Amino acid sequence: MKKVSKFMLAVMVLVVSLSSLVGNAFAEEQEFPRGESVNVNVMSYNIHHGEGVDGVLDLERIARIIEEGEADIVGLQEVDNHFSNRSDFQDQAKWLANRLGMFYTYAANLDYNPLNEGEPRRQYGTAILSKYPILKSENHLLPKIGNTEQRGLSEVTINVKGNHLHVYNTHLALTSAERQIQIEETINIAGESKGPKVIMGDLNATPESNEMKLMYSNYIDAFANQNEAYTIPAENPTKRIDYIFTSNNIETNGARVIDTLASDHLPVMTTIVLDRSEPFNNGEK
């Protein structure tokens, strides 16, 4: 009986260890072989803390949009983490990652004390979900003007079948002046990394805005030929403020806006084509 119990205990430990890899696990420090050419479906989605146009909180609807879109990498904005009763104090990024069987990283831009001692901190920010292992993650708090909401740029490195992909996700400020300095900082941060890059998020600016000129001079808009790819308001969209940009060494195709009322924004998607890359180590820039 003791031998059987020890065997069962070992099996249980193994199952728990494997299950913990889904959600927030990072790949261990290692070298990866030369990458394979691969198509990757990328989505950016401001989920309005899971609340739809109907005023109903429903993360399952958000999960289905991601699932039905067959998204491989998703940048989410307006994501709550034990934030308040508006989202039932859930860890939304973890819930979505577990529901979809994806890796994830969460970036808190607002970080408050819990309502009651011993409870988790109340956070609000962005998240990145990925079907591929996330090797490392960092959140860069972006500059702001005065006593405005803190914004951030989430940076992750993802191993896509041996390809070293840098993904950046952000939700920029409401004023043009703040967006200008935040975009400048985003360009500076992304410029420190080599290799293929994707920058996405709710930039709160239309394509013709003055502050967007810097983005267009450095990166390629996946929707460059679709300036009427409006994303807000969800019911009758009239503006485009949600974007997916890529470095010029990435080919994109099939850019599309998804029609849904699961949030007050519409999600945007494109397929990126990653060419075979040289072997890399996840400590590289």
C-alpha positions as CSV (number, residue, x, y, z in Angstrom):
1,M,0.0,0.0,0.0
2,K,2.9,2.4,0.8
3,K,4.5,1.8,-2.6
4,V,1.1,2.4,-4.3
5,S,0.6,5.6,-2.3
6,K,4.1,6.9,-3.2
7,F,3.4,6.1,-6.9
8,M,0.1,8.0,-6.8
9,L,1.6,10.9,-5.1
10,A,4.3,11.1,-7.7
11,V,1.7,11.0,-10.5
12,M,-0.3,13.8,-8.8
13,V,2.8,16.0,-8.5
14,L,3.6,15.5,-12.2
15,V,0.0,16.4,-13.2
16,V,0.0,19.5,-11.1
17,S,3.4,20.5,-12.5
18,L,2.3,20.1,-16.1
19,S,-1.0,21.9,-15.6
20,S,0.8,24.9,-14.1
21,L,2.6,25.4,-17.4
22,V,-0.7,26.6,-19.0
23,G,-1.4,30.2,-18.0
24,N,1.7,32.0,-16.7
25,A,4.7,29.7,-17.3
26,F,7.8,31.1,-19.0
27,A,10.1,28.8,-20.9
28,E,13.2,27.9,-19.1
29,E,16.5,29.5,-20.1
30,Q,17.6,27.6,-23.2
31,E,18.7,27.7,-26.8
32,F,16.2,27.1,-29.5
33,P,16.9,25.7,-33.0
34,R,16.7,27.6,-36.2
35,G,13.1,28.7,-36.5
36,E,10.4,27.4,-38.9
37,S,8.5,29.6,-41.3
38,V,5.1,30.0,-39.7
39,N,1.8,32.0,-40.0
40,V,0.6,33.5,-36.7
41,N,-2.8,35.0,-36.1
42,V,-2.5,38.2,-34.0
43,M,-5.3,40.0,-32.3
44,S,-5.6,43.3,-30.4
45,Y,-8.7,43.8,-28.2
46,N,-9.8,46.3,-25.7
47,I,-12.2,44.1,-23.6
48,H,-13.7,46.9,-21.4
49,H,-13.0,44.6,-18.3
50,G,-15.3,42.0,-19.9
51,E,-18.4,44.2,-20.0
52,G,-20.4,44.2,-23.3
53,V,-22.5,46.9,-24.9
54,D,-25.4,45.3,-23.1
55,G,-23.8,46.1,-19.7
56,V,-23.4,42.5,-18.9
57,L,-20.0,41.2,-17.5
58,D,-19.2,38.0,-19.5
59,L,-15.6,36.9,-20.0
60,E,-16.8,33.7,-21.7
61,R,-18.0,35.9,-24.6
62,I,-14.5,37.4,-24.9
63,A,-13.0,33.9,-24.8
64,R,-15.2,32.8,-27.6
65,I,-14.2,35.7,-29.8
66,I,-10.5,34.8,-29.3
67,E,-11.3,31.1,-29.9
68,E,-13.4,31.6,-33.0
69,G,-10.9,34.0,-34.5
70,E,-8.2,31.3,-34.0
71,A,-5.9,33.9,-32.5
72,D,-2.4,32.7,-31.6
73,I,-1.2,35.9,-29.8
74,V,-3.6,38.4,-28.3
75,G,-3.0,41.8,-26.8
76,L,-5.7,42.8,-24.4
77,Q,-6.4,46.2,-22.9
78,E,-8.6,47.3,-20.0
79,V,-8.0,44.1,-18.0
80,D,-8.9,43.9,-14.3
81,N,-7.0,41.8,-11.7
82,H,-9.0,41.6,-8.5
83,F,-9.9,45.2,-9.2
84,S,-13.5,45.8,-8.0
85,N,-17.0,44.4,-8.0
86,R,-17.4,45.6,-11.6
87,S,-15.4,42.5,-12.6
88,D,-16.3,40.3,-9.6
89,F,-12.7,40.8,-8.3
90,Q,-11.5,38.2,-10.8
91,D,-8.0,37.7,-12.1
92,Q,-9.3,38.2,-15.7
93,A,-6.0,37.4,-17.5
94,K,-5.5,34.2,-15.7
95,W,-9.2,33.2,-16.2
96,L,-8.9,33.8,-20.0
97,A,-5.6,32.0,-20.2
98,N,-6.9,29.0,-18.4
99,R,-10.1,28.9,-20.4
100,L,-8.2,29.1,-23.7
101,G,-5.2,26.9,-22.7
102,M,-2.7,29.7,-23.4
103,F,0.3,31.2,-21.8
104,Y,-0.1,34.8,-20.5
105,T,1.5,37.7,-18.9
106,Y,-0.3,40.5,-17.0
107,A,0.9,44.1,-16.8
108,A,-0.5,46.3,-14.0
109,N,-0.5,50.0,-14.8
110,L,-2.7,50.9,-11.8
111,D,-1.9,49.1,-8.6
112,Y,-3.9,49.7,-5.4
113,N,-4.1,48.3,-1.9
114,P,-6.7,45.6,-1.3
115,L,-10.0,46.6,0.3
116,N,-9.3,44.1,3.1
117,E,-6.0,43.1,4.6
118,G,-4.7,39.8,3.2
119,E,-6.6,40.1,-0.1
120,P,-4.8,40.4,-3.4
121,R,-3.8,43.9,-4.7
122,R,-6.3,45.6,-7.0
123,Q,-4.8,46.1,-10.4
124,Y,-5.8,47.4,-13.8
125,G,-3.8,47.1,-17.0
126,T,-3.1,45.0,-20.0
127,A,-2.4,41.4,-20.8
128,I,-0.9,39.2,-23.5
129,L,-2.1,35.7,-24.2
130,S,-0.1,33.3,-26.4
131,K,-0.4,29.8,-27.7
132,Y,3.4,29.8,-27.8
133,P,5.8,30.0,-24.8
134,I,6.5,33.4,-23.4
135,L,10.2,33.6,-22.7
136,K,10.3,36.8,-20.7
137,S,8.1,39.8,-19.9
138,E,8.5,43.4,-18.8
139,N,6.1,46.3,-18.2
140,H,7.4,49.8,-19.0
141,L,5.5,52.6,-17.3
142,L,5.1,55.3,-19.9
143,P,5.6,59.1,-19.3
144,K,2.5,61.1,-18.5
145,I,1.6,64.8,-18.0
146,G,0.1,65.8,-14.7
147,N,-2.2,63.7,-12.5
148,T,-3.5,61.6,-15.4
149,E,-4.0,57.8,-15.5
150,Q,-0.7,55.8,-15.6
151,R,-0.2,54.0,-18.9
152,G,2.3,51.3,-19.8
153,L,3.9,49.3,-22.6
154,S,4.0,45.5,-22.0
155,E,6.9,43.8,-23.7
156,V,7.2,40.1,-24.2
157,T,9.5,37.8,-26.1
158,I,7.7,34.7,-27.5
159,N,9.2,31.5,-29.0
160,V,7.1,30.9,-32.1
161,K,8.5,27.6,-33.3
162,G,12.0,28.8,-32.8
163,N,11.4,32.3,-34.0
164,H,12.3,35.1,-31.6
165,L,9.2,37.4,-31.7
166,H,9.0,40.7,-29.7
167,V,5.4,41.7,-28.9
168,Y,4.4,45.1,-27.4
169,N,0.9,45.9,-26.1
170,T,-0.3,49.2,-24.9
171,H,-3.2,51.5,-24.1
172,L,-2.3,55.1,-24.6
173,A,-3.6,58.3,-23.0
174,L,-6.6,60.4,-23.8
175,T,-4.7,63.6,-24.8
176,S,-2.6,64.2,-27.9
177,A,0.3,65.7,-25.9
178,E,0.6,62.7,-23.7
179,R,0.2,60.2,-26.6
180,Q,3.0,62.0,-28.4
181,I,5.5,61.4,-25.6
182,Q,4.2,57.9,-25.0
183,I,4.6,57.0,-28.7
184,E,8.2,58.4,-28.6
185,E,9.0,56.3,-25.6
186,T,7.4,53.2,-27.2
187,I,9.6,53.7,-30.3
188,N,12.7,54.0,-28.1
189,I,11.9,50.9,-26.1
190,A,11.1,48.7,-29.1
191,G,14.2,50.0,-30.8
192,E,16.4,48.3,-28.2
193,S,15.4,44.8,-29.4
194,K,16.5,43.1,-32.6
195,G,14.4,40.8,-34.8
196,P,10.7,40.8,-35.8
197,K,8.3,43.0,-33.7
198,V,4.6,43.5,-33.3
199,I,3.3,46.7,-31.6
200,M,-0.5,46.7,-30.9
201,G,-3.1,48.2,-28.7
202,D,-5.7,50.9,-28.2
203,L,-3.7,54.0,-29.1
204,N,-6.7,56.4,-28.6
205,A,-5.7,58.2,-31.8
206,T,-7.0,58.2,-35.4
207,P,-4.6,57.4,-38.2
208,E,-4.3,61.1,-39.3
209,S,-3.4,62.3,-35.8
210,N,-0.2,64.2,-35.6
211,E,1.2,61.9,-32.9
212,M,0.7,58.9,-35.1
213,K,3.3,60.1,-37.7
214,L,6.1,58.7,-35.6
215,M,4.5,55.2,-35.6
216,Y,4.0,55.3,-39.4
217,S,7.6,56.4,-40.0
218,N,8.9,53.4,-38.0
219,Y,6.4,50.6,-38.4
220,I,4.0,49.2,-40.8
221,D,0.2,49.4,-40.2
222,A,-1.4,46.1,-40.9
223,F,-4.5,48.1,-41.9
224,A,-2.7,50.6,-44.0
225,N,-5.1,50.1,-46.9
226,Q,-8.2,50.0,-44.7
227,N,-8.5,53.4,-43.1
228,E,-12.2,52.8,-42.6
229,A,-11.4,49.7,-40.4
230,Y,-13.3,51.4,-37.6
231,T,-13.2,49.9,-34.1
232,I,-15.3,52.2,-31.9
233,P,-18.1,52.5,-30.8
234,A,-18.8,48.8,-31.2
235,E,-22.5,49.2,-32.2
236,N,-21.9,51.8,-34.9
237,P,-18.1,52.3,-35.3
238,T,-17.0,55.6,-36.7
239,K,-13.3,55.8,-35.6
240,R,-10.2,53.7,-35.8
241,I,-8.1,53.8,-32.7
242,D,-7.1,50.1,-32.3
243,Y,-4.0,49.0,-34.2
244,I,-1.5,46.3,-35.1
245,F,1.9,47.5,-36.3
246,T,4.8,45.3,-37.5
247,S,8.4,45.8,-38.2
248,N,9.3,45.9,-41.9
249,N,10.7,42.3,-41.8
250,I,7.2,40.9,-41.3
251,E,4.7,40.2,-44.0
252,T,1.0,40.5,-43.0
253,N,-2.2,39.5,-44.7
254,G,-5.9,39.1,-44.0
255,A,-6.3,42.2,-41.7
256,R,-9.8,42.3,-40.4
257,V,-12.1,43.8,-37.9
258,I,-14.4,41.4,-36.0
259,D,-18.0,42.4,-35.5
260,T,-19.1,41.8,-31.9
261,L,-20.8,43.6,-29.0
262,A,-18.8,41.7,-26.3
263,S,-17.0,45.0,-25.5
264,D,-17.3,48.7,-26.5
265,H,-14.4,48.2,-28.9
266,L,-14.1,45.9,-31.9
267,P,-11.1,43.5,-31.9
268,V,-8.7,43.7,-34.9
269,M,-6.8,40.8,-36.3
270,T,-4.1,40.0,-38.9
271,T,-2.0,37.1,-39.9
272,I,1.8,37.7,-39.7
273,V,4.3,35.6,-41.6
274,L,7.5,34.8,-39.7
275,D,10.4,33.7,-41.9
276,R,12.9,31.2,-40.6
277,S,15.2,32.9,-38.1
278,E,18.7,32.2,-36.8
279,P,19.1,30.2,-33.6
280,F,18.7,32.4,-30.5
281,N,19.0,32.4,-26.8
282,N,16.2,34.0,-24.8
283,G,18.8,36.2,-23.0
284,E,19.5,38.0,-26.3
285,K,18.1,41.4,-27.2
